[in-house]
């Protein structure tokens, strides 16, 4: 063991869960006085505690001022705290569940607008082989789901992939490439036409994905290139149910991933206008080196459920 490795091990052995809890409280509070109040300490004692933690780590963790600002080393410790405390909380829940005779579970995050039909198919296939495992699903935008993944609140995220999937401590796999489709309700004035052009869309109100989502960024770029730079949404939502209901009752126009459009068009819920543009890859994201056997099996089901995939019993 080298001296550097020995020092790292000694520091890690002295570090306690309480240190990590208190450090997160300090970061959330923003000031020594507020953190001291939340930890039922004096501000002086809080300052000494932080100094002792920095001495233990051998590096400055925070810049003192009117507000405490974490240094790069402090940010690194914060990431460690989030990961470790997330694992501790999850293990606590698992131990409690085992003690109560509960079953195992996996938690999947889903970006609804892109893969709402793929995940249910994967769940159904997975539970045919693993009926004892509960699958928990949370839907949301990618940023929020990635936060849950970082905090160990989720095991896997499925959705549209961009540069955020290449973040530190993350791995990903592309399941399929998707296009963007323009859709209306079944009784829209444009629904019966075979020669719809992009310019025909600009006189109608739009329901668009929220700002900050990959689909919205792609839609804005497409409209700009097609002469619709001035188009603004009447409604912004990532809810599939809301958009489908709105299209059924009004003459709104919306943009959805082609994979989802095909699924809902087959159910007779929306009408695709035949206008397409490239959207991007859809895939799964997980923490590096942290995929449990159940998650591996769920990934196999996702691959089989992806458009164009050939399902086989060997997946499980």
VEXRO-340417 format. One record per residue: residue in three letters; x, y, z of N, C-alpha, C in turn. Coordinates in steps of 0.001 Angstrom, whole numbers, plus 500000, padded with zeros to 6 digits. Each point is the difference from the previous one (the first is absolute). Layout:
N
AlaXYZXYZXYZ/...
//
This chain:
316
Unk500851498802500000499149501198500000500883501243500000/Unk499768500916499041500792501215499927499583500966501082/Unk500869500996500346499620500982501014498708500721499665/Unk499815500370498700498778500707499617498772499144500231/Unk500105498702499622498873499100500214499727499823501482/Unk501081499898500801499834499849501446499288501203500599/Unk500382501217499559499345501210500506498524500015499629/Unk499679499552498777498609499979499561499175499054500858/Unk500563498828500288499280499025500808499793500524501418/Unk501025500612500583499865500540501347498950501082500062/Unk499985500892498995498990501063499969498607499408499877/Unk499839499018499114498692499398499795499513499283501254/Unk500936499388500753499605499300501217499508500957501068/Unk500528501204500012499592501001501006498694500679499613/Unk499672499967498701498789500664499530498764499208500413/Unk499035500687500559498769499360500463498806500524499203/Unk498924499223500040498772500420499315499545501353500520/Unk500186500239501288499590501286500585500753501160499358/Unk501292499790499674500749501048499314499315500363498683/Unk499592499000499256499386500231498699498633500675500157/Unk499232499566500980498700500628500243500161501482500330/Unk500938500301500883500212501383500408500523500849498840/Unk500841499402499164500547500758498879498894500361499004/Unk499061499098499761498875500318499121499111501076500613/Unk499815499946501321499212501036500667500670501356499837/Unk501322500042500128500734501245499815499804500535498584/Unk500106499114499012499841500426498607498588500497499735/Unk498999499309500534498603500409499796499688501299500725/Unk500583500191501180499708501196500801500633501246499403/Unk501233499883499525500661501137499370500766500892500944/Unk499708499918501294500730500811500985500327499130501205/Unk501086500373500681500394499266501198498943500120501098/Unk499411501196500117499024500210501069498745499159499781/Unk499510499946498738498802499209499723500290498515500181/Unk501168499542499524500362498600500167500137499651501481/Unk500619500909500782500148499766501436498639499871500672/Unk499061500862499585498664499945500579499324498667499698/Unk500130499528498758499368498746499619500650498804500685/Unk501284500144500340500720498897500650500034500154501517/Unk499301501036500523499925500251501441501393500199500591/Unk500780500832499313501348500340500438500134501512500017/Unk501042500497500656500327501413499876500744500218498686/Unk500009501253499520500709500285498760501491499730500153/Unk500551500298501188501413499737500255500301498513499917/Unk499132499196500608500198498553499965499889499475498569/Unk499083500612499226499847499595498601501260500322499203/Unk500574501164500251501224500400499305501150499064500346/Unk500112499629501281501038499060500417499788498632499360/Unk498723499574499911499697498699499387500451499978498539/Unk499729501094499270500405500059498603501517499991499876/Unk500676500724500879501469500017499977500563498611500274/Unk499384499279500938500464498640500298499788499084498798/Unk498863500159499309499725499168498823501016500288498896/Unk500346501283499819500994500367498993501375499460500370/Unk500324500015501274501277499434500436500037498500499752/Unk498872499343500214499911498570499743500180499700498513/Unk499347500820499141500087499782498559501326500478499431/Unk500665500923500702501262500521499516499860501006498887/Unk498819500635499875499762500965498929498867500929500433/Unk500014501228499475498935500957500331498708499603499294/Unk498925499937500739498726499537499457499019501127499717/Unk500148501137500652499039501084499825500669501345500235/Unk499535500981499244500447501378500183498999500706500906/Unk500502500572501109499128500693500936499738501417499514/Unk498812500474500250499600501360499659498585500201500498/Unk499282500963499408498598500154500391499238498713499720/Unk500393499336498933499467498675499705501159499040499757/Unk499828498778500425501029498983499829499952499495498565/Unk501153500005499338500095499499498630500935498789499988/Unk499519498882499484500830498816499950501118500165498979/Unk501184499560500367501124499958499066499820498776499088/Unk500827499853498950499922498769499193500139498738500847/Unk500884500054501015500126498848500893498716499797500803/Unk499379501116500410498736499897500721498896499419499133/Unk499989500366498714499015499433499083500202498497499861/Unk501278499580499958500290498570499913499494499266501241/Unk500213500613501186499515499381501224498470499977500024/Unk499383501053499471498541500029499947499467498848499143/Unk500646499763498852499559498888499150500143498668500719/Unk501101499851500745500182498781500788498885499874501032/Unk499676501117500665498964499975501037498657499589499415/Unk499657500551498832498726499663499363499945498517499665/Unk501100499479499442500011498587499621499926499091501224/Unk500832500279501003500053499131501173498690500043500777/Unk499482501200500244498766500107500769498820499410499237/Unk500034500127498666498960499361499196500036498491500150/Unk501209499444499974500144498551500175499566499566501394/Unk500359500798501018499613499669501374498478499997500139/Unk499354501037499441498541500087500102499333498843499266/Unk500531499684498825499405498914499233500186498664500715/Unk501192499766500544500241498752500723499102499905501226/Unk499806501140500683499093500022501156498596499575499587/Unk499519500536498865498670499628499518499945498515499642/Unk501064499494499360500024498591499617500013499090501224/Unk500789500372501014500044499190501215498645499988500690/Unk499351501174500028498671500055500592498998499161499234/Unk500103500064498661499089499216499167500218498506500197/Unk501290499601500088500302498585500218499455499535501347/Unk500173500859501019499510499641501336498484499823500010/Unk499320500775499139498536499925499937499522498985498981/Unk500942499314499357499621498992499020499617500572498651/Unk500401501238499723499653500633498726500882499455498881/Unk499577500271498765500735499505498836501030501027499555/Unk500918499549499121500988500905499421499317500951499032/Unk500689501123499723499442500960499047501130500652499223/Unk499665500530498829500896500849499237499242501265499662/Unk500743501104499890499381501306499761500498500527498660/Unk499062500190499058500310500436498645499495501422499795/Unk500869500881499497499589501340499611499701500016498516/Unk498906500668499613499573499990498608499710501412499509/Unk500613500374498877499645501246499314498788499668499142/Unk498822500387500467498750499448499486499787500238498514/Unk500306501199499501499622500343498640500726499162498960/Unk501106499368500358500755499260499012499822498497500036/Unk499690499443501178500051498537500089498855499440500845/Unk498868500704500039498929499551500883499450498636499601/Unk500188499574498750499522498670499606501078498936500180/Unk501278500374499952501094499029500117500113499483501433/Unk499951500900500972500151499592501393498891499051500446/Unk498714500278499729498972499027500407500184498620499375/Unk500411499966498727500255498696499376501126499267500726/Unk501045500739500353501119499389500711499563499515501375/Unk499166500777500693499507499598501319499214498697499905/Unk499103499920499013499182498797499850500876498772499742/Unk501001500140499127500895498877499706500831499628501223/Unk500504501019500685500848499760501175499236499239501073/Unk498759500402500252499267499387501104499438498629499656/Unk500003499639498725499681498617499672501062499059500557/Unk501258500475499963501098499182500516500302500269501464/Unk499750501242500459500332500384501382498784500614500691/Unk498942499228500193498775500560500595500185500451501445/Unk501070499549500651500213500362501408500652501369500164/Unk500445500613498897500681501293500064499021501118499646/Unk499864500963500881499144501161499749500773501018499160/Unk499383500496498937500612501015499153499342501350500302/Unk500782500913500537499521501356500284500410500908498847/Unk499071500804499492500269500861498854499678501445500361/Unk500950500884499743499799501440500191500240500694498671/Unk499065500882499601500139500731498753500400501446500286/Unk500746500587499079500418501387500167500966500408498911/Unk500532501220500109501003500467499045501353499414500391/Unk500914499956499031501263499291500197500824500569501152/Unk500058501326500147500815500588501066499569499494501372/Unk498712499978500251499509499563501312500243498509500206/Unk499834499232498946500237498565500124501466499714500262/Unk500899500755499356501431499811500236500369500335501443/Unk499333500995500589500226500302501412499619498805500864/Unk498878499372499669499587498817500740500967498852499833/Unk500570499869498804500994498957499761501253500256500825/Unk500440501261500060501183500357500777499797499720501473/Unk498789500238500494499713499807501418499668498548500359/Unk500142499102499028499695498575500214498519499768500234/Unk499168500943499571498559499805500138499449499169498840/Unk500748499905498912499590499236498826501132499078499572/Unk499618498930499299500980499041499506500338500231498536/Unk499048500519499239500165500099498554499076501086499473/Unk500457500742498990499173501001499334499879499614498530/Unk498791500113499450499758499715498595499429501252499355/Unk500621500438498916499499501193499336500905500465498885/Unk499719501182499494500796500593498935501365500391500549/Unk501051499656499281501363500205500472500630501221499352/Unk500707500778500812500831501082499487501302500005500795/Unk500713501114500002501315500046500643499941499701501492/Unk498840500192500625499893499742501434500181498518500337/Unk499762499122499024500189498573500228501475499621500084/Unk500879500941499626501442499746500036500634500581501270/Unk499187500336500991500508500617501213500901499064500791/Unk500721500569500972500884499172500829499212498955500775/Unk500579498830500139499415498882500746498756499427499320/Unk499788500308498712498840499483499285500433499133498825/Unk499161499026499683500134499218498779498654499997499296/Unk500015499734498699498739499992499268500046498992498858/Unk498828499672499494499879499121498841498869500520499122/Unk500254500142498713498971500428499051499123498804499648/Unk498681500185500096499053498947499671499509500107498560/Unk499744501236499556499585500220498613500097501485499688/Unk500011500323498706499965501386499548498577500367499639/Unk499595501193500394498616500414499808499908501237499120/Unk498848500181499367499693501209499242498968500818500757/Unk499746501195499527498960500858500546498845500044499010/Unk498786499780500481498806500026499165499094501150500393/Unk499331500589499006499003501043500251498631499346499991/Unk499197500257501036498722499308500162498865500975500266/Unk498797499519499753498774500736500323498996499011500574/Unk498821500525500351498898499122500339499397499410498735/Unk499131499009500158499431499302498848499101500891499163/Unk499420501053500591499044500838499287500564501369499646/Unk501300500133500034500652501267499643499801500283498507/Unk499883501280499605499836500329498577501090499435499099/Unk501204499817500533501093499470499185500050498474499985/Unk499198499349500845500117498548500159499603499233498748/Unk499136500572499164499553499289498806500811500309498763/Unk501041500800500125500788500396498830501254499136499858/Unk500349499701498768501170499178499737501213500829499610/Unk499798501307499786501088500855499498500340501125500972/Unk499979499709501295500262501031501010501456500441499915/Unk500215501331500010501345500572500015500242500659501349/Unk501283500258500309500331500653501255499322501361500111/Unk499915500726498908499386501331500026498529499944500390/Unk499352498851499745498581499863500352499783499948501509/Unk501049499723500741499869499834501449499987501315500758/Unk500491501049499362500308501216500741498765500832500359/Unk498846499668499439498778500738500322499226499385501164/Unk500530498934500585499293499309501079500748500160501327/Unk499288499899501108500673500070501313500798498725500248/Unk501053500141500808500914498883500269500019499649501481/Unk500118498699500264500331499488501339501415499450499896/Unk500930500594500737501408499643499868500559499430501306/Unk501076499214499893500685499538501216500562501190500771/Unk500269499846501283500512501116500810501388500441499537/Unk500313501264500265501345500508499757501004499185500812/Unk501181499784499426501034499262500701500006498520499712/Unk498965499494499291499985498591499634500641499827498629/Unk500497498795499746500659499726498729499016500116498837/Unk498778499529500179499006500079498936499675501444499651/Unk499898500862501007499689501412499723501137500663499234/Unk501240499722500394501144500580499302500022499555498545/Unk499708498715499781499990499496498628498849500604499208/Unk498822500127500593498848500579499311500256501449499630/Unk500564500785500908500308501399499706500958500111498816/Unk500989499114499952500963500037498898499328499638498678/Unk499115499011500016499306499589498778499089501107499490/Unk499242500624500902499110501087499593500787501166499417/Unk501145500290500602500842501072499483500433499698498559/Unk500396498761499745500457499612498669498861499913498988/Unk498768499799500490498849499834499106499199501290499817/Unk500499501104500542499306501271499831499019500337501094/Unk500034499261501099499060500254501088500655500578501225/Unk500964500897499813500760500551501128499117500753500989/Unk498874500554499540499151500791500884498970499188500758/Unk499967498708499774499002499166500671500293499918501499/Unk498989500275500804500109499890501450498890499082500507/Unk500249499252501037498980499055500483498861500694500732/Unk498809499457499849498873500396500844500028499216501308/Unk500555498788499902500086499122501171501388499374500018/Unk500599499904501180501269499293500181499786498886501014/Unk500242498756499581499818498873500914500756498792499474/Unk500457499171500923500613498729499643499067498830500241/Unk498743500280500329499029498959500321499370499442498725/Unk500171498719499774499399499353498841498473500053500090/Unk499460499767501193498551499990500180499411501377499712/Unk500662501053500492499500501353499769499981500338498516/Unk501095499694499307500071500323498568498972499196499217/Unk499879498714500269499027499177499270498589500515500200/Unk499660500359501226498662500527500282499777501345499322/Unk501024500855499990499897501309499362499795499862498497/Unk500750499099499382499858499803498553498624499451499653/Unk499453499184500873498692499411499732498899501054500006/Unk500190501063500769498936500986500174500208501294499213/Unk501188500212499443500315501286499378500709499783498666/Unk500411501108499360500767499922498753501488500291500255/Unk500477499660501206501418500186500315500857499018499191/Unk501265500357499900501012499156499371501079499734501035/Unk500596498805499948501049499649500954501097499211499292/Unk501145499898500662501131499217499494500356498941501029/Unk500075498744499542500339498892500880501049499122499346/Unk500724499211500785500889498995499401499199499034499135/Unk500582499593498884499291499144499055499623498660500610/Unk500846499464500883499696498710500619498715500069500818/Unk499818501085500744498781500172500778498815500281499088/Unk500221500777498944498926500304499048499453498723499374/Unk500886499103499570499536498750499390499147499196500967/Unk500438499987501243499262499244501022498591500556500194/Unk499875501320500171498696500600500279499133500115498756/Unk500629500128498824499224500010498756499353498637499773/Unk500722498927500360499442498658499857498789499801500912/Unk499949500760501106498854499937500914498875500942499587/Unk500224500756498915498979500928499514499869501254500836/Unk501084500437500646499928501150500897500534501286499377/Unk500919499905499045500563501187499359500143499730498512/Unk500207501088499247500193499884498553501362500580499617/Unk500930499181499493501280500534499520499814500644498630/Unk500585501177499813499828500740498750500999499593498917/Unk500899499098500296500969499582499002501207500911499896/Unk500145500926500940501148500900500029500959499523501089/Unk501243499752499608500970499440500924501294500802499957/Unk500775499854501061501368500495500032500737499155501028/Unk501320500012499918500771499169500925499898500539501421/Unk499851499097500955499963500397501404501314499639500677/Unk500296498709500168501245499605500647499880498652500658/Unk501054499569500702500007498665500613499169499931501276/Unk499411498852500210499296499676501238500736498844500642/Unk500232500100501295500760498944500651499828499995501500/Unk500912499323500670499969499851501454501286500540500602/Unk499886500555501214501137500554500725500015499401501402/Unk501184499659500479500143499464501348501336500435500591/Unk500194499760501287501243500355500663501088499001499634/Unk501195500484499784501112499135499612500236498917501052/Unk500123498763499541500304498893500891498937499703501019/Unk498732500368499695498960499889501018498703499489499383/Unk500083498874499273498798499419499425499754498641500625/Unk498917499897500766499653498768500685499452498970499002/Unk499980498701500373499490498973499081498598500309499477/Unk499132500517500879498642500324499557500006501104498942/Unk500890500972500164500084501072499022500565499476498681/Unk500955499089500066500525499375498789498875499285499249/Unk499151499300500737498892499299499369498991500980499410/Unk499757501099500704499072501002499475500565500623498722/Unk501320500219499959500623500520498788499765499060498821/Unk500093498703500226499744499035498932498575500136499477/Unk499053500252500893498612500186499585499832501307499225/Unk500725501045500394499946501255499257500519499810498575/Unk501089499269499867500549499754498662498970499282499129/Unk499312499021500584499014499242499243498790500844499639/Unk499649500994500850498827500844499768500277501159499060/Unk501273500298499739500352501133499151499502499790498576/Unk499548501053499316499532499874498614501040499331499123/Unk499576499008499234500895499296499105500714498833500632/Unk499855499843501338500679498892500669499248498697499762/Unk500717498892500038499388498678499892500048499368501382/Unk498856499879500635499943499455501365500306498508499992/Unk500764499567500981500305498588500153499896499619501463/Unk499719498723500254499930499545501381501367500048500669/Unk501050500054499195501349500041500564500286501305500708/Unk499137501018499809500225501302500646500071499843501511/Unk499240499078500543500036499777501439500619498647500328/
//
